[in-house]
């Protein structure tokens, strides 16, 4: 509701925000930038953008006509460029106004895509290492432009003055920093040189470095002769060079990947997306990585290193590669240390994923040795891809390794000998029955690992003659031979005592014959059955309460575990003949404990106690018998 203005309601007054520069710099250092080292990246970036604007004014100039010169001798750090420079009005507008960028100026707005920087706060990063920034600049936009000097201080004050033309005969800008005592880690010559190579090795403009020992290097705006200086980016990116043969190119790219990442790639995949000006390589890791672990990738934007840990450039399943890319059309975030998540980045991510799929397809079609080595190391990554990619599924599912009752083998080889493939729902279920299933001639695959059960169920899409089903314990027990009637009757008393001893575990006991004869007992007890029994037990304990009513409504007949004794095993034949009740009970508990241990599932406290007790009881019985 709008209230009428009266004498009692004075007009609102306009005010201007007051900026605490020191507080702003502290905010940048702790929340925007990852490290003070970014000051040099921001200086290089500003110089590159100035050179880009200069080339727009003089498009016919030779590529080597304009460059960037760095100088560091421990007492100061200086960055000089031959860029477009600044007028006095530009200095007032862009250097003295926080948050405004010369790259937003109307006269070059249409060229925004040519510039790295977008946010106009980069120069403030210099206050992370110095209390004063000294800028000397001469504009290339107008002939005989005056030389302007700007000094900005960390307390928020600055001065501007005009200098004689001799102070800088040519257009461009020089930024000089006098480092603080506590910033020596980032401003000593060796570190400046390393940072320049780190951030600027792929820049298109020539960048040189001088530490003051090999010549005058950069002149700092004096216009004097330049001495020898080390070239930071002497060679273009390896994918931009020409090579005598494809093999030489492949070796050069692999060597570059090894130099950058520290490992010899299993293979290198060239990446080229002209729509966004992206080029680079993906290096296939030679060894497996933990599931879900994502490596960061080195991303350059227009030659300037943006990030070494850019995870967002590839989908999650592509954790078997590490990439180095340089792109023109990707948008950096405000800190220029990661990529802005937008439709362009999403499209680039999908396009790069397609390049990786194409590489896998080529390896499958033409290089089986490479494919084998790749799958040995990265089968989990490929399985995760195959779950969602029908093309990869059809192409690689027969080649992927699985744990089966015939050992570790491919589904293609496994399907040749088993037209019916059974899949377990857990690793422990597979371990319980693998040896018995193999002896019985059943083909069982361990479906307990990530993606495996889902992939095996899709095998009929590749091999229609093969049927796949989840393993039902009843299927396995049906393949175990029953004992004859006489043997069953002779063991009846023992089996009754065994059932009574194991009733606490909801476990039934049966006598069968099966291979291998060395296995005395088989415990069939699925995870789902244990959960159902636990729920039923909880419902009984909560009988009569609200929670008990809820659980009771869900209650069903809980499936029981089964301890199947092997009549072919000599130990079992001796045990079922025991007539002493306590010894029979102890032997049944020991057989249950041994079968539970062989299943390699987590033991419940009661089971651990039973194993210890039965061992001690059997030991005591043996000692009494010997005495």
ZIJODA-V779536 format. One record per backbone hydrogen bond with DSSP energy under -0.5 kcal/mol. NH is the residue of the N-H (numbers start at 0). CO is the residue of the C=O. If there is no record, write none. Layout:
NH/CO ; NH/CO
This chain:
2/0 ; 8/5 ; 9/7 ; 18/16 ; 19/17 ; 20/18 ; 23/19 ; 24/20 ; 25/21 ; 26/22 ; 27/23 ; 28/24 ; 29/25 ; 30/26 ; 31/26 ; 31/27 ; 32/27 ; 37/34 ; 38/35 ; 39/36 ; 40/36 ; 41/37 ; 42/38 ; 43/39 ; 44/40 ; 45/41 ; 46/42 ; 47/43 ; 48/44 ; 49/45 ; 50/46 ; 51/47 ; 52/48 ; 53/49 ; 54/50 ; 55/51 ; 56/52 ; 57/53 ; 60/57 ; 64/61 ; 65/62 ; 67/205 ; 68/79 ; 69/207 ; 70/77 ; 71/209 ; 72/75 ; 73/75 ; 76/176 ; 77/70 ; 78/174 ; 79/68 ; 80/172 ; 81/66 ; 83/49 ; 90/86 ; 91/87 ; 92/88 ; 93/89 ; 94/89 ; 94/90 ; 95/90 ; 97/95 ; 98/119 ; 99/96 ; 103/100 ; 104/101 ; 107/104 ; 108/105 ; 110/107 ; 111/108 ; 113/110 ; 114/111 ; 123/120 ; 124/120 ; 124/121 ; 125/122 ; 126/123 ; 127/124 ; 128/125 ; 129/125 ; 130/177 ; 132/151 ; 133/175 ; 134/132 ; 134/149 ; 135/173 ; 136/147 ; 137/171 ; 138/145 ; 139/83 ; 144/141 ; 146/162 ; 147/136 ; 148/160 ; 149/134 ; 150/158 ; 151/132 ; 151/149 ; 152/156 ; 153/130 ; 155/152 ; 158/150 ; 160/148 ; 162/146 ; 166/163 ; 167/164 ; 171/137 ; 172/80 ; 173/135 ; 174/78 ; 175/133 ; 176/76 ; 177/131 ; 178/176 ; 179/128 ; 182/179 ; 183/180 ; 185/182 ; 186/182 ; 187/183 ; 191/187 ; 192/188 ; 193/189 ; 194/190 ; 195/191 ; 196/192 ; 197/193 ; 198/194 ; 199/195 ; 200/196 ; 201/302 ; 202/199 ; 205/65 ; 207/67 ; 208/229 ; 209/69 ; 221/218 ; 226/216 ; 229/208 ; 231/206 ; 232/206 ; 239/236 ; 240/237 ; 248/244 ; 249/245 ; 250/246 ; 251/247 ; 252/248 ; 253/249 ; 254/250 ; 255/251 ; 256/252 ; 257/253 ; 258/254 ; 259/255 ; 260/256 ; 261/257 ; 264/262 ; 265/283 ; 268/281 ; 269/267 ; 270/279 ; 272/277 ; 275/272 ; 276/273 ; 277/272 ; 278/325 ; 279/270 ; 280/323 ; 281/268 ; 282/321 ; 283/266 ; 283/281 ; 284/319 ; 292/289 ; 294/292 ; 297/322 ; 298/296 ; 298/306 ; 299/297 ; 299/324 ; 300/303 ; 301/299 ; 301/326 ; 303/300 ; 304/198 ; 305/298 ; 306/298 ; 309/296 ; 310/308 ; 312/309 ; 313/310 ; 317/314 ; 318/316 ; 320/317 ; 321/282 ; 323/280 ; 324/297 ; 325/278 ; 326/299 ; 327/275 ; 328/275 ; 331/329 ; 332/337 ; 335/332 ; 339/330 ; 341/339 ; 345/341 ; 346/342 ; 347/343 ; 348/344 ; 349/345 ; 350/346 ; 351/347 ; 352/348 ; 353/349 ; 354/350 ; 355/351 ; 356/352 ; 357/353 ; 358/354 ; 359/355 ; 360/356 ; 361/357 ; 362/358 ; 363/359 ; 364/360 ; 365/361 ; 366/362 ; 370/366 ; 371/367 ; 372/368 ; 373/369 ; 374/370 ; 375/371 ; 376/372 ; 377/373 ; 378/374 ; 381/377 ; 382/378 ; 383/379 ; 384/380 ; 385/381 ; 386/382 ; 387/383 ; 387/384 ; 388/384 ; 389/387 ; 392/388 ; 393/389 ; 394/390 ; 395/391 ; 396/392 ; 398/395 ; 399/395 ; 399/396 ; 401/408 ; 403/401 ; 403/406 ; 404/443 ; 406/403 ; 408/401 ; 408/406 ; 410/396 ; 410/399 ; 411/397 ; 413/409 ; 414/410 ; 415/411 ; 415/412 ; 416/412 ; 416/413 ; 417/413 ; 420/418 ; 420/466 ; 421/419 ; 421/442 ; 422/468 ; 423/444 ; 429/425 ; 430/426 ; 431/427 ; 432/428 ; 433/429 ; 436/432 ; 437/433 ; 438/434 ; 439/435 ; 440/437 ; 441/436 ; 442/419 ; 443/441 ; 444/421 ; 445/402 ; 446/444 ; 451/448 ; 452/446 ; 452/448 ; 454/450 ; 455/451 ; 456/452 ; 457/454 ; 458/455 ; 460/457 ; 461/457 ; 461/458 ; 462/458 ; 465/462 ; 466/418 ; 468/420 ; 470/422 ; 472/470 ; 474/471 ; 475/471 ; 476/472 ; 477/473 ; 478/474 ; 478/475 ; 479/476 ; 480/478 ; 480/512 ; 482/510 ; 487/483 ; 488/484 ; 489/485 ; 490/486 ; 491/488 ; 494/490 ; 495/491 ; 496/492 ; 497/493 ; 498/494 ; 499/495 ; 500/496 ; 501/497 ; 502/499 ; 504/501 ; 505/502 ; 506/501 ; 507/560 ; 509/562 ; 511/564 ; 512/480 ; 518/515 ; 519/517 ; 521/563 ; 523/521 ; 523/561 ; 524/522 ; 529/525 ; 530/526 ; 531/527 ; 532/528 ; 533/529 ; 534/530 ; 535/531 ; 536/532 ; 537/533 ; 538/534 ; 539/535 ; 540/536 ; 541/537 ; 542/539 ; 544/541 ; 547/541 ; 548/544 ; 549/545 ; 550/546 ; 551/547 ; 552/548 ; 553/549 ; 554/550 ; 554/551 ; 557/555 ; 560/505 ; 561/523 ; 562/507 ; 563/521 ; 563/561 ; 564/509 ; 564/562 ; 565/519 ; 566/511 ; 566/564 ; 568/565 ; 572/568 ; 573/569 ; 574/570 ; 575/571 ; 576/573 ; 577/574 ; 583/579 ; 584/580 ; 585/581 ; 586/582 ; 587/583 ; 588/584 ; 589/585 ; 590/586 ; 591/587 ; 592/588 ; 593/589 ; 594/590 ; 595/591 ; 596/592 ; 597/593 ; 598/594 ; 599/595 ; 599/596 ; 600/595 ; 606/603 ; 607/603 ; 608/604 ; 609/605 ; 610/606 ; 611/607 ; 612/608 ; 613/609 ; 614/610 ; 615/611 ; 616/612 ; 617/613 ; 618/614 ; 619/615 ; 620/616 ; 621/617 ; 622/618 ; 623/619 ; 624/620 ; 625/621 ; 626/622
